């Protein structure tokens, strides 16, 4: 009998969350659940929560907590047979509390990347808005400059990735993320699940995350085997 494994990954824009999430999903067979993908799917399907989310996005606003939890939690409740990694949620303390009430997490990964590194990465970041695919002109450029690899549609640089908006955006992330990080440090149910990784390169962070997850997953599964034999 194998026990399911549930994890979240947090980090500011440009921290490499997407890249690390893909590596975790590939290496450990977890479902990679992206909050951005869920939002786009709900908008495309014109669900009630999707229509609500779209009204905020069109105004350039963040989707509020009550809408994000309505988008995410029902989907997580459907994932009862899968181990998963959730990327992009929780972003706020209210979201962390809602997630904590809905399920037990095994690990919360926090990426702590220096400000100068984030600024450098985000200045070179271009995205394909319909899919959310992200390119970096320095280390992950598209095959054809300015075009999405899969659809050939144009890429854009987001307004808030431009240098003048970056510092304010990253400062806002830090302010909002601190209560979430403290929640995973302090809350009785969540205590001991937070692991913070710091470096300027994803390739140097990855071996440490891989080692942590190998240890955690094998411990959880051996505990489940012991429980099933008693």
TORKE-318836 format. One line per field, with one value per residue: residue number from 1; residue in three letters; x, y negated, z of N, C-alpha, C, O in turn. Coordinates in pm, whole numbers. Layout:
N
num (NUM,...)
residu (ALA,...)
n_xx (X,...)
n_yy (Y,...)
n_zz (Z,...)
ca_xx (X,...)
ca_yy (Y,...)
ca_zz (Z,...)
c_xx (X,...)
c_yy (Y,...)
c_zz (Z,...)
o_xx (X,...)
o_yy (Y,...)
o_zz (Z,...)
END
This chain:
230
num (1,2,3,4,5,6,7,8,9,10,11,12,13,14,15,16,17,18,19,20,21,22,23,24,25,26,27,28,29,30,31,32,33,34,35,36,37,38,39,40,41,42,43,44,45,46,47,48,49,50,51,52,53,54,55,56,57,58,59,60,61,62,63,64,65,66,67,68,69,70,71,72,73,74,75,76,77,78,79,80,81,82,83,84,85,86,87,88,89,90,91,92,93,94,95,96,97,98,99,100,101,102,103,104,105,106,107,108,109,110,111,112,113,114,115,116,117,118,119,120,121,122,123,124,125,126,127,128,129,130,131,132,133,134,135,136,137,138,139,140,141,142,143,144,145,146,147,148,149,150,151,152,153,154,155,156,157,158,159,160,161,162,163,164,165,166,167,168,169,170,171,172,173,174,175,176,177,178,179,180,181,182,183,184,185,186,187,188,189,190,191,192,193,194,195,196,197,198,199,200,201,202,203,204,205,206,207,208,209,210,211,212,213,214,215,216,217,218,219,220,221,222,223,224,225,226,227,228,229,230)
residu (UNK,UNK,UNK,UNK,UNK,UNK,UNK,UNK,UNK,UNK,UNK,UNK,UNK,UNK,UNK,UNK,UNK,UNK,UNK,UNK,UNK,UNK,UNK,UNK,UNK,UNK,UNK,UNK,UNK,UNK,UNK,UNK,UNK,UNK,UNK,UNK,UNK,UNK,UNK,UNK,UNK,UNK,UNK,UNK,UNK,UNK,UNK,UNK,UNK,UNK,UNK,UNK,UNK,UNK,UNK,UNK,UNK,UNK,UNK,UNK,UNK,UNK,UNK,UNK,UNK,UNK,UNK,UNK,UNK,UNK,UNK,UNK,UNK,UNK,UNK,UNK,UNK,UNK,UNK,UNK,UNK,UNK,UNK,UNK,UNK,UNK,UNK,UNK,UNK,UNK,UNK,UNK,UNK,UNK,UNK,UNK,UNK,UNK,UNK,UNK,UNK,UNK,UNK,UNK,UNK,UNK,UNK,UNK,UNK,UNK,UNK,UNK,UNK,UNK,UNK,UNK,UNK,UNK,UNK,UNK,UNK,UNK,UNK,UNK,UNK,UNK,UNK,UNK,UNK,UNK,UNK,UNK,UNK,UNK,UNK,UNK,UNK,UNK,UNK,UNK,UNK,UNK,UNK,UNK,UNK,UNK,UNK,UNK,UNK,UNK,UNK,UNK,UNK,UNK,UNK,UNK,UNK,UNK,UNK,UNK,UNK,UNK,UNK,UNK,UNK,UNK,UNK,UNK,UNK,UNK,UNK,UNK,UNK,UNK,UNK,UNK,UNK,UNK,UNK,UNK,UNK,UNK,UNK,UNK,UNK,UNK,UNK,UNK,UNK,UNK,UNK,UNK,UNK,UNK,UNK,UNK,UNK,UNK,UNK,UNK,UNK,UNK,UNK,UNK,UNK,UNK,UNK,UNK,UNK,UNK,UNK,UNK,UNK,UNK,UNK,UNK,UNK,UNK,UNK,UNK,UNK,UNK,UNK,UNK,UNK,UNK,UNK,UNK,UNK,UNK)
n_xx (86,64,112,-47,117,148,227,332,463,636,728,880,790,982,1143,1187,998,821,995,1123,899,817,1035,1013,762,822,1036,936,684,460,147,152,7,-104,-193,-238,-297,-541,-701,-704,-828,-1083,-1174,-1185,-1378,-1591,-1696,-1870,-1695,-1477,-1568,-1599,-1331,-1215,-1316,-1169,-906,-912,-920,-671,-623,-539,-671,-916,-902,-1135,-1237,-1024,-1004,-1247,-1204,-988,-1009,-1231,-1125,-899,-1026,-1121,-896,-835,-699,-442,-96,30,172,137,137,171,-37,-92,-118,-166,-229,-497,-561,-381,-480,-732,-658,-525,-735,-865,-695,-418,-88,236,484,611,759,982,1110,1382,1512,1780,1723,1850,1902,1642,1546,1713,1642,1365,1362,1425,1217,956,618,362,50,-210,-155,12,275,619,909,1263,1490,1760,1825,1626,1523,1272,1228,1195,1253,1049,820,580,674,499,249,322,231,246,477,464,593,523,370,431,671,857,1146,1092,862,923,1057,866,672,802,852,592,518,683,579,321,377,515,341,232,452,525,297,326,546,464,198,26,-71,63,326,678,681,783,1035,1310,1486,1778,1948,2130,2096,1888,1973,2148,1993,1819,1930,1922,1650,1556,1682,1562,1288,1305,1378,1160,935,993,1001,736,601,706,616,343,334,409,196,-9,48,0)
n_yy (120,-217,-542,-850,-1146,-1484,-1810,-2157,-2430,-2730,-3064,-3369,-3563,-3455,-3283,-3026,-2835,-2700,-2546,-2382,-2253,-2099,-1925,-1789,-1662,-1494,-1338,-1216,-1126,-1275,-1452,-1756,-2038,-2336,-2652,-2864,-2733,-2612,-2838,-2942,-2727,-2725,-2976,-2942,-2741,-2876,-2859,-2938,-3041,-3085,-3286,-3492,-3519,-3610,-3870,-4012,-3975,-4102,-4363,-4394,-4309,-4111,-3783,-3742,-3590,-3434,-3362,-3222,-3002,-2880,-2799,-2621,-2431,-2245,-2098,-1981,-1814,-1625,-1485,-1248,-1008,-1055,-1149,-1476,-1794,-2123,-2430,-2774,-2824,-2798,-3156,-3350,-3415,-3355,-3176,-2970,-2885,-2791,-2579,-2419,-2337,-2176,-1965,-1748,-1847,-1727,-1840,-2172,-2363,-2628,-2877,-3081,-3334,-3551,-3906,-4049,-3846,-3765,-3999,-4014,-3777,-3819,-4041,-3935,-3776,-3631,-3569,-3333,-3425,-3280,-3012,-3030,-2956,-3002,-3181,-3235,-3465,-3432,-3170,-2990,-3019,-3082,-2871,-3018,-3357,-3557,-3406,-3158,-2823,-2607,-2694,-2900,-3152,-3505,-3614,-3790,-4058,-4096,-4380,-4411,-4279,-4449,-4659,-4891,-4827,-4604,-4594,-4686,-4493,-4257,-4324,-4340,-4070,-3958,-4073,-3960,-3690,-3637,-3595,-3349,-3178,-3194,-3076,-2808,-2750,-2778,-2682,-2427,-2191,-2210,-2226,-2186,-2113,-2292,-2379,-2564,-2683,-2826,-2994,-3110,-2975,-2746,-2487,-2434,-2433,-2225,-1951,-1940,-1967,-1739,-1536,-1581,-1521,-1255,-1129,-1200,-1092,-818,-763,-819,-625,-388,-407,-384,-122,17,-48,84,349,396)
n_zz (0,-90,33,-42,-163,-91,-193,-186,-381,-347,-439,-555,-856,-1132,-993,-1072,-1028,-1208,-1371,-1177,-1074,-1296,-1313,-1069,-1102,-1318,-1216,-986,-1036,-967,-994,-1158,-1055,-1165,-1058,-1231,-1472,-1399,-1363,-1626,-1760,-1640,-1715,-1993,-2005,-1916,-1655,-1348,-1151,-1315,-1492,-1308,-1224,-1460,-1483,-1294,-1387,-1637,-1556,-1467,-1212,-919,-881,-637,-303,-232,-478,-596,-421,-472,-731,-708,-485,-527,-742,-627,-448,-619,-677,-539,-567,-637,-605,-562,-674,-597,-758,-738,-569,-226,-234,-52,302,368,162,223,468,391,223,407,568,392,311,403,397,296,238,210,-21,-37,-238,-220,-367,-462,-491,-704,-887,-954,-1075,-1299,-1436,-1487,-1653,-1892,-1960,-2147,-2240,-2350,-2374,-2405,-2324,-2108,-2124,-2057,-2152,-2147,-2258,-2220,-2113,-2188,-2459,-2720,-3016,-3249,-3264,-3062,-3105,-3007,-2932,-2982,-3093,-3262,-3224,-3130,-2873,-2559,-2353,-2021,-1867,-1594,-1577,-1665,-1609,-1445,-1305,-1168,-909,-727,-764,-678,-415,-320,-345,-148,87,93,92,328,564,484,476,746,853,771,919,1184,1242,1408,1281,1040,1102,1061,794,616,385,293,11,-118,-375,-667,-898,-1066,-1128,-924,-700,-745,-695,-414,-354,-481,-329,-78,-138,-224,16,184,49,40,315,393,245,348,609,559,467,697,863,732,779,1039)
ca_xx (0,145,38,-38,211,95,326,314,588,616,845,843,802,1120,1221,1211,894,769,1100,1141,776,821,1135,956,657,887,1123,868,553,351,71,185,-116,-69,-312,-260,-367,-679,-771,-727,-928,-1214,-1215,-1221,-1501,-1695,-1757,-1909,-1573,-1394,-1622,-1562,-1185,-1184,-1349,-1057,-786,-927,-892,-532,-621,-520,-797,-923,-891,-1257,-1253,-918,-1035,-1358,-1147,-888,-1040,-1308,-1036,-817,-1112,-1133,-765,-817,-615,-314,1,40,249,56,226,97,-141,-152,-41,-195,-259,-634,-556,-310,-573,-836,-594,-494,-861,-912,-608,-292,32,357,600,594,891,989,1229,1426,1611,1819,1650,1921,1882,1503,1535,1783,1561,1236,1382,1440,1108,845,519,256,-64,-318,-118,93,414,716,1041,1364,1577,1898,1851,1519,1461,1189,1301,1190,1244,920,708,561,724,395,145,376,169,345,502,462,656,420,402,494,806,948,1232,1039,754,971,1091,740,606,873,829,454,520,747,484,209,426,569,245,214,572,511,189,381,644,407,71,49,-95,157,463,780,673,841,1177,1349,1605,1830,2065,2106,2076,1796,2047,2216,1887,1747,1973,1878,1506,1543,1720,1455,1166,1336,1373,1025,841,1022,961,589,553,741,522,215,346,409,58,-97,79,-36)
ca_yy (0,-339,-660,-964,-1251,-1614,-1916,-2285,-2501,-2875,-3142,-3491,-3556,-3442,-3199,-2893,-2742,-2615,-2450,-2283,-2173,-1999,-1823,-1707,-1578,-1393,-1250,-1145,-1079,-1352,-1539,-1898,-2117,-2479,-2736,-2942,-2645,-2597,-2963,-2949,-2624,-2769,-3089,-2885,-2662,-2970,-2822,-3056,-3095,-3131,-3415,-3587,-3541,-3688,-4012,-4071,-3971,-4205,-4493,-4393,-4285,-3972,-3712,-3739,-3460,-3351,-3307,-3121,-2878,-2815,-2736,-2518,-2325,-2134,-2017,-1900,-1710,-1518,-1419,-1164,-890,-1098,-1235,-1596,-1913,-2240,-2541,-2900,-2831,-2924,-3281,-3437,-3343,-3302,-3058,-2865,-2834,-2712,-2454,-2342,-2277,-2078,-1847,-1745,-1855,-1662,-1928,-2303,-2406,-2774,-2918,-3213,-3369,-3691,-4007,-4081,-3732,-3772,-4113,-3974,-3676,-3870,-4135,-3857,-3678,-3654,-3464,-3309,-3444,-3180,-2887,-3054,-2911,-3108,-3169,-3331,-3485,-3393,-3026,-2905,-3101,-3009,-2829,-3135,-3473,-3626,-3317,-3040,-2701,-2511,-2751,-3002,-3281,-3598,-3622,-3928,-4082,-4155,-4514,-4406,-4224,-4555,-4697,-4992,-4769,-4481,-4601,-4696,-4362,-4161,-4366,-4299,-3925,-3930,-4112,-3867,-3554,-3617,-3528,-3210,-3107,-3183,-2980,-2672,-2731,-2786,-2614,-2294,-2087,-2225,-2245,-2090,-2075,-2397,-2369,-2679,-2661,-2954,-2997,-3194,-2888,-2634,-2360,-2410,-2407,-2102,-1829,-1944,-1938,-1599,-1454,-1596,-1450,-1111,-1087,-1217,-1000,-681,-752,-813,-497,-279,-420,-329,25,64,-61,184,485,409)
ca_zz (0,-92,77,-134,-122,-133,-168,-255,-407,-342,-476,-628,-1002,-1176,-901,-1131,-980,-1315,-1410,-1070,-1067,-1404,-1277,-961,-1161,-1402,-1138,-877,-1078,-907,-1084,-1140,-1062,-1173,-1034,-1353,-1568,-1354,-1392,-1772,-1798,-1594,-1800,-2124,-1990,-1873,-1527,-1270,-1090,-1426,-1538,-1202,-1230,-1581,-1461,-1221,-1471,-1740,-1494,-1422,-1067,-877,-852,-490,-235,-233,-614,-616,-347,-544,-851,-677,-388,-584,-826,-537,-391,-721,-696,-419,-594,-693,-537,-643,-637,-631,-793,-755,-465,-181,-248,63,426,359,75,297,570,322,178,527,612,291,296,479,313,346,221,147,-71,-52,-313,-175,-470,-443,-569,-829,-979,-1001,-1168,-1421,-1506,-1532,-1763,-2017,-1964,-2239,-2221,-2447,-2283,-2402,-2257,-1990,-2142,-2025,-2214,-2102,-2375,-2188,-2095,-2240,-2564,-2817,-3138,-3339,-3176,-3052,-3138,-2922,-2998,-3020,-3179,-3352,-3194,-3073,-2729,-2508,-2224,-1936,-1814,-1462,-1588,-1709,-1496,-1352,-1223,-1105,-766,-653,-774,-593,-276,-288,-324,-18,192,95,116,464,652,440,522,891,878,759,1027,1319,1264,1466,1180,927,1153,1017,652,531,352,210,-71,-168,-464,-785,-1015,-1048,-1134,-796,-602,-777,-625,-274,-353,-520,-213,22,-177,-222,156,236,-15,82,456,398,192,440,721,516,462,837,914,668,825,1180)
c_xx (89,57,57,51,160,195,282,452,558,744,801,847,949,1205,1250,1110,847,869,1115,1017,775,920,1082,852,719,963,1047,726,437,275,112,58,-79,-196,-343,-333,-514,-761,-804,-833,-1069,-1266,-1262,-1353,-1619,-1769,-1788,-1784,-1480,-1437,-1586,-1414,-1150,-1211,-1235,-933,-793,-897,-747,-518,-590,-657,-805,-930,-1016,-1281,-1148,-952,-1152,-1309,-1067,-939,-1128,-1222,-949,-899,-1134,-1006,-734,-722,-473,-226,20,132,169,146,141,-16,-90,-58,-55,-225,-399,-637,-488,-402,-681,-780,-568,-619,-905,-826,-482,-175,148,478,554,734,885,1119,1264,1543,1649,1750,1718,1903,1742,1487,1598,1699,1435,1249,1390,1324,998,747,424,125,-170,-283,-45,237,510,849,1135,1468,1722,1916,1739,1448,1370,1273,1307,1166,1105,799,702,601,612,295,199,317,271,356,496,548,551,468,477,625,907,1022,1167,930,805,989,963,668,670,856,689,449,573,650,372,255,469,467,222,331,565,404,243,490,575,284,95,37,10,302,558,774,742,991,1211,1481,1648,1949,2031,2079,1987,1871,2122,2115,1830,1798,1927,1729,1483,1574,1612,1334,1188,1321,1231,929,868,984,810,540,590,653,387,219,342,266,-33,-70,41,-186)
c_yy (-125,-455,-772,-1072,-1382,-1724,-2044,-2346,-2650,-2946,-3263,-3470,-3547,-3350,-3060,-2789,-2646,-2507,-2341,-2195,-2063,-1888,-1731,-1610,-1463,-1291,-1164,-1101,-1150,-1426,-1683,-1978,-2265,-2561,-2820,-2862,-2630,-2721,-2971,-2848,-2669,-2887,-3036,-2810,-2748,-2921,-2950,-3123,-3151,-3267,-3525,-3623,-3632,-3837,-4082,-4081,-4082,-4345,-4502,-4369,-4138,-3911,-3697,-3597,-3374,-3291,-3197,-2990,-2805,-2745,-2611,-2402,-2214,-2041,-1926,-1787,-1595,-1434,-1322,-1047,-927,-1169,-1358,-1702,-2032,-2363,-2667,-2919,-2748,-3042,-3369,-3352,-3281,-3175,-2941,-2802,-2747,-2578,-2362,-2272,-2164,-1954,-1861,-1748,-1781,-1755,-2061,-2352,-2558,-2810,-3062,-3256,-3516,-3787,-4035,-3971,-3736,-3884,-4077,-3877,-3737,-3970,-4063,-3758,-3723,-3540,-3452,-3314,-3332,-3054,-2909,-3005,-3029,-3079,-3269,-3343,-3445,-3241,-2935,-2980,-3018,-2972,-2944,-3257,-3538,-3539,-3198,-2914,-2614,-2571,-2848,-3139,-3373,-3589,-3768,-3936,-4154,-4290,-4504,-4329,-4331,-4612,-4791,-4934,-4655,-4489,-4606,-4562,-4259,-4196,-4323,-4148,-3892,-3959,-4009,-3726,-3531,-3550,-3380,-3125,-3088,-3080,-2836,-2645,-2707,-2697,-2469,-2185,-2090,-2227,-2139,-2052,-2176,-2375,-2482,-2650,-2794,-2931,-3086,-3108,-2769,-2502,-2330,-2381,-2267,-1978,-1824,-1913,-1790,-1506,-1460,-1511,-1299,-1057,-1089,-1112,-858,-660,-736,-676,-381,-285,-359,-176,84,62,47,326,504,426)
c_zz (0,-50,-24,-74,-178,-96,-238,-277,-417,-383,-556,-779,-1041,-1091,-958,-1086,-1087,-1355,-1304,-1058,-1174,-1371,-1168,-1018,-1240,-1318,-1039,-912,-1011,-1017,-1054,-1161,-1057,-1155,-1159,-1459,-1530,-1386,-1541,-1817,-1759,-1676,-1936,-2117,-1945,-1747,-1450,-1210,-1198,-1478,-1437,-1210,-1347,-1560,-1387,-1311,-1578,-1686,-1445,-1273,-1039,-849,-700,-432,-251,-372,-639,-543,-414,-671,-815,-593,-445,-669,-737,-476,-489,-731,-582,-442,-636,-591,-625,-583,-687,-643,-814,-656,-348,-200,-125,185,420,273,147,401,507,276,296,581,519,283,380,380,379,342,160,109,-93,-122,-276,-264,-452,-540,-703,-933,-1038,-1103,-1303,-1503,-1566,-1646,-1897,-2037,-2061,-2223,-2340,-2368,-2287,-2322,-2126,-2004,-2128,-2094,-2150,-2213,-2349,-2184,-2142,-2353,-2654,-2940,-3239,-3252,-3181,-3080,-3042,-2999,-3052,-3118,-3283,-3328,-3126,-2922,-2686,-2382,-2139,-1883,-1682,-1460,-1632,-1587,-1394,-1260,-1135,-954,-682,-652,-681,-446,-231,-262,-185,97,207,134,261,558,614,490,674,929,872,862,1161,1343,1306,1360,1070,972,1099,871,560,512,256,140,-132,-260,-581,-908,-981,-1044,-1004,-685,-620,-703,-479,-261,-384,-403,-106,-14,-180,-80,209,180,31,229,468,352,282,565,685,511,603,892,858,717,972,1196)
o_xx (180,-58,164,59,133,241,206,547,465,854,695,902,1032,1326,1328,1133,835,831,1121,1029,738,894,1103,853,675,957,1087,656,328,332,107,6,-29,-294,-460,-421,-601,-876,-917,-917,-1163,-1386,-1365,-1433,-1733,-1890,-1737,-1768,-1411,-1353,-1548,-1377,-1065,-1138,-1207,-863,-692,-855,-706,-416,-611,-747,-712,-960,-1006,-1339,-1180,-931,-1156,-1366,-1076,-916,-1103,-1243,-929,-848,-1162,-1009,-620,-669,-393,-275,27,165,137,222,51,-85,-47,64,31,-244,-418,-706,-530,-401,-719,-847,-587,-610,-971,-877,-444,-165,156,564,469,817,795,1227,1184,1658,1561,1722,1650,1889,1724,1422,1541,1686,1401,1157,1365,1332,953,786,408,91,-216,-371,-39,313,486,895,1092,1525,1799,2010,1754,1327,1387,1378,1409,1071,1053,686,805,568,628,259,132,347,371,258,519,571,498,586,573,686,1027,969,1183,908,738,943,953,610,600,847,671,383,516,640,331,182,461,505,196,311,596,420,211,523,622,268,175,122,44,393,525,853,758,1065,1148,1575,1567,2040,1918,2042,2008,1837,2155,2146,1798,1715,1895,1687,1400,1502,1575,1283,1099,1260,1186,852,773,938,762,448,515,618,323,122,279,221,-123,-154,48,-235)
o_yy (-136,-466,-787,-1089,-1393,-1730,-2041,-2317,-2691,-2895,-3260,-3371,-3623,-3338,-2984,-2670,-2525,-2391,-2223,-2075,-1949,-1770,-1609,-1491,-1349,-1171,-1051,-1044,-1094,-1459,-1727,-1986,-2313,-2543,-2844,-2914,-2635,-2711,-3003,-2880,-2653,-2898,-3079,-2815,-2700,-2939,-3058,-3245,-3251,-3353,-3636,-3740,-3720,-3921,-4199,-4183,-4147,-4433,-4603,-4402,-4051,-3978,-3644,-3500,-3255,-3183,-3092,-2882,-2682,-2645,-2508,-2286,-2097,-1920,-1809,-1677,-1482,-1324,-1315,-992,-839,-1239,-1348,-1701,-2041,-2396,-2667,-3021,-2635,-3031,-3452,-3231,-3167,-3079,-2826,-2681,-2643,-2475,-2241,-2161,-2069,-1846,-1970,-1663,-1773,-1750,-2063,-2379,-2609,-2778,-3154,-3220,-3600,-3752,-4044,-3998,-3715,-3866,-4107,-3891,-3711,-3983,-4122,-3668,-3838,-3426,-3545,-3216,-3292,-2994,-2819,-3012,-3138,-2965,-3375,-3243,-3426,-3188,-2813,-3001,-2896,-3033,-2965,-3261,-3568,-3589,-3145,-2899,-2552,-2506,-2877,-3233,-3326,-3561,-3858,-3837,-4258,-4312,-4577,-4314,-4305,-4613,-4773,-4985,-4614,-4402,-4539,-4522,-4184,-4106,-4277,-4103,-3810,-3882,-3975,-3652,-3418,-3456,-3297,-3014,-2980,-3006,-2754,-2529,-2627,-2642,-2398,-2097,-1986,-2231,-2021,-1969,-2151,-2356,-2496,-2599,-2866,-2855,-3133,-3162,-2701,-2414,-2215,-2313,-2198,-1903,-1717,-1843,-1725,-1408,-1357,-1436,-1223,-952,-993,-1051,-784,-552,-651,-619,-284,-181,-293,-110,187,156,96,415,616,438)
o_zz (82,-93,-84,48,-298,18,-334,-204,-486,-363,-618,-826,-990,-1113,-900,-1103,-1064,-1371,-1337,-1033,-1146,-1397,-1172,-986,-1230,-1345,-1011,-829,-998,-1121,-939,-1273,-955,-1227,-1190,-1528,-1616,-1431,-1579,-1902,-1837,-1703,-1988,-2211,-1937,-1735,-1483,-1217,-1177,-1505,-1475,-1205,-1335,-1612,-1413,-1312,-1607,-1760,-1389,-1213,-1124,-799,-638,-502,-282,-384,-695,-596,-413,-714,-882,-627,-415,-669,-769,-455,-449,-786,-535,-345,-667,-502,-747,-465,-806,-552,-897,-660,-370,-186,-96,174,462,306,133,420,561,289,286,634,561,252,422,292,501,430,71,196,-160,-72,-298,-239,-431,-655,-806,-1053,-1158,-1206,-1408,-1625,-1681,-1727,-2002,-2121,-2057,-2195,-2419,-2300,-2180,-2259,-2042,-1908,-2179,-2095,-2103,-2256,-2443,-2243,-2136,-2346,-2664,-2965,-3305,-3175,-3288,-3081,-3001,-3117,-3158,-3217,-3382,-3400,-3071,-2852,-2767,-2313,-2178,-1858,-1658,-1354,-1636,-1477,-1274,-1151,-1040,-880,-580,-551,-613,-361,-118,-168,-113,192,318,201,311,627,701,540,725,1026,958,888,1241,1452,1245,1349,1013,888,1091,825,441,608,151,200,-190,-226,-594,-1013,-881,-965,-977,-587,-522,-650,-428,-169,-321,-379,-49,70,-142,-59,271,255,59,265,543,412,292,620,767,547,627,958,927,699,1024,1309)
END
